[in-house]
Amino acid sequence: MATQIYIVDDHPLVRQGLSQVINNEADMEICGEAEDAPQAMKDVGPANPDVIIVDISLKGNNGLELIKNLKAIHENIPILVFSMHDESIYAQRALRAGAKAYVMKKESPTKVVEAIRRIIKGEIYVSPSVADQVLHQIVNGPNNATSTSPIDRLTDRELEVVQLIGRGLSSREIAESLNLSVKTIESHRAHVKEKLNLRNATELVQFSVQWVDQQVM
């Protein structure tokens, strides 16, 4: 029986492209797709996939949170992250959230197929550079690991708030998007400013906008 793949990505062209690549494999086929986290959480159970492909950036939600929620319910289904976001920042976060593979969208489609074949065997698939990062932390300890970005100091939720600030959302809009209170968002903003040594809200917004711009370049 063919390996069943479920895709979660908010770009129709990406879903279409992935579907074509996967359906061209004799032993793989797409069993469903979603453009956001709520639809995925509702549909994954009935679709009964062998592998789930998730993007980091989704409408109204963060792919890392979706991975955590999916693993809480479907712990035995391996998850592959397929994202435009820099693996040096997000790959280890994705693995900690429960993903088994991380492939950047700039890579060849054959990398996705290779990653799927690896994770259905119970293996982990990341690029050599990410593997080196992980080994460095194992050998030297996380506190001695070389950090390439101040973003590494942030929690997954704090990073999500930075992304939304960078997209121009207010605290109230962020709260509504994440189903959190405004007070909680303000607390996250304060922690981000402290961790990144930002003096005020203006510097926070400037940093967040620059960060988001860097991610889409």
C-alpha positions as CSV (number, residue, x, y, z in Angstrom):
1,M,0.0,0.0,0.0
2,A,1.2,3.5,-0.9
3,T,2.5,5.8,1.9
4,Q,-0.2,8.3,2.6
5,I,0.9,12.0,2.9
6,Y,-1.0,14.9,4.3
7,I,0.1,18.5,3.5
8,V,-0.4,21.6,5.6
9,D,0.6,24.8,3.8
10,D,-1.2,28.1,3.2
11,H,0.0,28.5,-0.4
12,P,-2.1,26.6,-2.9
13,L,0.8,26.5,-5.4
14,V,3.1,24.9,-2.9
15,R,0.5,22.2,-2.1
16,Q,0.0,21.6,-5.8
17,G,3.7,21.3,-6.4
18,L,4.2,18.9,-3.5
19,S,1.3,16.9,-4.6
20,Q,2.7,16.4,-8.1
21,V,6.1,15.4,-6.8
22,I,4.7,13.0,-4.3
23,N,2.1,11.5,-6.5
24,N,4.8,10.8,-9.2
25,E,6.3,8.3,-6.7
26,A,4.9,4.8,-7.2
27,D,4.8,4.1,-3.5
28,M,3.4,7.5,-2.3
29,E,0.2,9.4,-2.6
30,I,-1.5,12.5,-1.1
31,C,-4.4,11.7,1.2
32,G,-5.4,15.2,2.1
33,E,-4.4,18.8,2.5
34,A,-5.1,21.9,4.6
35,E,-4.3,25.6,4.4
36,D,-4.4,26.2,8.2
37,A,-4.0,24.6,11.6
38,P,-7.7,24.3,12.5
39,Q,-8.5,22.4,9.3
40,A,-5.5,20.2,9.8
41,M,-6.4,19.3,13.3
42,K,-9.9,18.4,12.2
43,D,-8.9,16.4,9.1
44,V,-5.8,14.5,10.0
45,G,-7.6,11.9,12.0
46,P,-10.1,10.9,9.3
47,A,-7.3,11.1,6.6
48,N,-5.1,8.7,8.6
49,P,-1.8,9.7,7.0
50,D,1.6,8.0,7.4
51,V,3.4,11.3,7.2
52,I,2.4,14.9,7.7
53,I,4.2,17.8,5.9
54,V,3.8,21.2,7.7
55,D,5.0,24.7,6.9
56,I,6.2,27.0,9.7
57,S,4.2,30.0,8.6
58,L,0.4,29.4,8.5
59,K,-2.7,31.6,8.4
60,G,-3.6,32.5,12.0
61,N,-1.3,30.1,13.6
62,N,2.3,29.0,13.9
63,G,3.5,25.7,12.4
64,L,5.5,24.9,15.6
65,E,2.4,25.1,17.7
66,L,0.6,22.9,15.2
67,I,3.4,20.3,15.4
68,K,3.1,20.2,19.1
69,N,-0.7,19.9,19.0
70,L,-0.6,17.1,16.3
71,K,2.0,15.2,18.3
72,A,-0.2,15.3,21.4
73,I,-3.0,13.6,19.5
74,H,-1.2,11.6,16.8
75,E,2.1,10.9,18.4
76,N,3.1,8.0,16.1
77,I,2.7,10.0,12.8
78,P,6.1,11.5,11.7
79,I,6.1,15.1,10.7
80,L,8.2,16.8,8.1
81,V,8.7,20.5,8.1
82,F,8.9,22.1,4.6
83,S,9.6,25.8,5.0
84,M,11.2,28.9,3.5
85,H,12.5,29.9,6.9
86,D,16.2,29.5,7.7
87,E,17.0,26.1,9.1
88,S,19.7,27.5,11.3
89,I,17.0,29.3,13.3
90,Y,14.0,26.9,13.0
91,A,15.2,23.3,12.4
92,Q,16.1,22.6,16.1
93,R,12.9,24.3,17.2
94,A,10.9,22.1,14.9
95,L,12.7,19.0,16.1
96,R,12.1,20.0,19.8
97,A,8.4,20.5,18.9
98,G,8.2,16.9,17.6
99,A,9.1,17.0,13.9
100,K,11.4,14.3,12.4
101,A,12.6,16.2,9.3
102,Y,13.3,19.7,8.2
103,V,13.6,20.6,4.5
104,M,13.9,24.2,3.1
105,K,11.8,25.1,0.2
106,K,14.8,26.2,-1.8
107,E,16.0,22.6,-1.9
108,S,15.3,20.1,-4.7
109,P,11.9,18.4,-4.5
110,T,13.8,15.1,-4.4
111,K,14.9,16.1,-0.9
112,V,11.3,16.0,0.3
113,V,10.9,12.5,-1.1
114,E,14.2,11.4,0.5
115,A,13.1,12.9,3.8
116,I,9.8,11.1,3.7
117,R,11.5,7.7,3.0
118,R,13.8,8.3,5.9
119,I,11.3,9.3,8.5
120,I,8.9,6.5,7.8
121,K,11.8,4.2,8.7
122,G,12.0,6.0,12.1
123,E,15.0,8.1,11.2
124,I,15.6,11.8,11.4
125,Y,16.3,14.0,8.3
126,V,18.1,17.3,8.5
127,S,20.8,19.0,6.4
128,P,24.5,18.3,7.3
129,S,24.9,21.9,8.7
130,V,21.9,21.3,11.1
131,A,23.3,17.9,12.1
132,D,26.6,19.6,12.9
133,Q,24.8,22.2,15.1
134,V,23.0,19.4,17.0
135,L,26.2,17.4,17.5
136,H,28.0,20.6,18.7
137,Q,25.4,21.1,21.3
138,I,25.6,17.5,22.4
139,V,29.3,17.6,22.8
140,N,29.7,21.1,24.2
141,G,26.4,21.6,26.0
142,P,23.6,24.0,24.9
143,N,25.1,26.9,27.0
144,N,28.3,26.7,25.0
145,A,26.8,26.4,21.6
146,T,27.6,29.2,19.2
147,S,24.5,31.3,18.7
148,T,24.1,32.9,15.3
149,S,21.2,35.1,16.1
150,P,19.7,36.9,19.1
151,I,16.4,35.2,18.1
152,D,17.8,32.0,19.6
153,R,17.2,33.5,23.1
154,L,13.4,33.6,22.5
155,T,10.9,30.9,23.1
156,D,8.8,29.6,20.3
157,R,5.8,31.7,21.4
158,E,7.9,34.9,21.8
159,L,9.3,34.3,18.3
160,E,5.8,34.0,17.0
161,V,4.9,37.3,18.6
162,V,7.9,39.0,17.0
163,Q,6.8,37.7,13.6
164,L,3.3,39.1,14.0
165,I,4.6,42.4,15.3
166,G,6.8,42.5,12.2
167,R,3.7,42.0,10.0
168,G,2.1,45.1,11.5
169,L,-0.3,43.5,14.0
170,S,-1.2,45.3,17.2
171,S,-1.2,43.5,20.6
172,R,-5.0,43.1,20.4
173,E,-4.8,41.7,16.9
174,I,-2.0,39.3,17.9
175,A,-4.1,38.2,20.9
176,E,-7.1,37.5,18.7
177,S,-4.9,35.6,16.2
178,L,-3.3,33.4,18.9
179,N,-6.4,33.1,21.1
180,L,-4.6,34.6,24.0
181,S,-5.3,37.6,26.2
182,V,-3.9,41.1,25.5
183,K,-2.2,40.9,28.9
184,T,-0.4,37.8,27.9
185,I,0.8,39.3,24.6
186,E,2.1,42.4,26.5
187,S,4.0,40.1,28.8
188,H,5.6,38.3,25.8
189,R,6.5,41.7,24.3
190,A,8.2,42.7,27.6
191,H,10.2,39.5,27.7
192,V,11.3,39.9,24.1
193,K,12.5,43.5,24.8
194,E,14.4,42.3,27.8
195,K,16.1,39.4,26.1
196,L,17.0,41.4,23.0
197,N,18.1,44.5,25.0
198,L,15.5,46.7,23.2
199,R,14.7,49.9,25.1
200,N,11.1,50.6,24.0
201,A,8.2,49.6,21.8
202,T,9.6,51.5,18.9
203,E,12.8,49.5,18.9
204,L,10.8,46.3,19.3
205,V,8.7,47.1,16.2
206,Q,11.8,48.1,14.2
207,F,13.6,44.9,15.1
208,S,10.5,42.8,14.3
209,V,10.0,44.4,10.9
210,Q,13.6,43.9,10.0
211,W,13.4,40.3,11.2
212,V,10.4,39.5,9.0
213,D,11.9,41.3,6.0
214,Q,15.0,39.1,6.4
215,Q,12.9,35.9,6.4
216,V,11.2,36.7,3.1
217,M,14.4,37.8,1.2
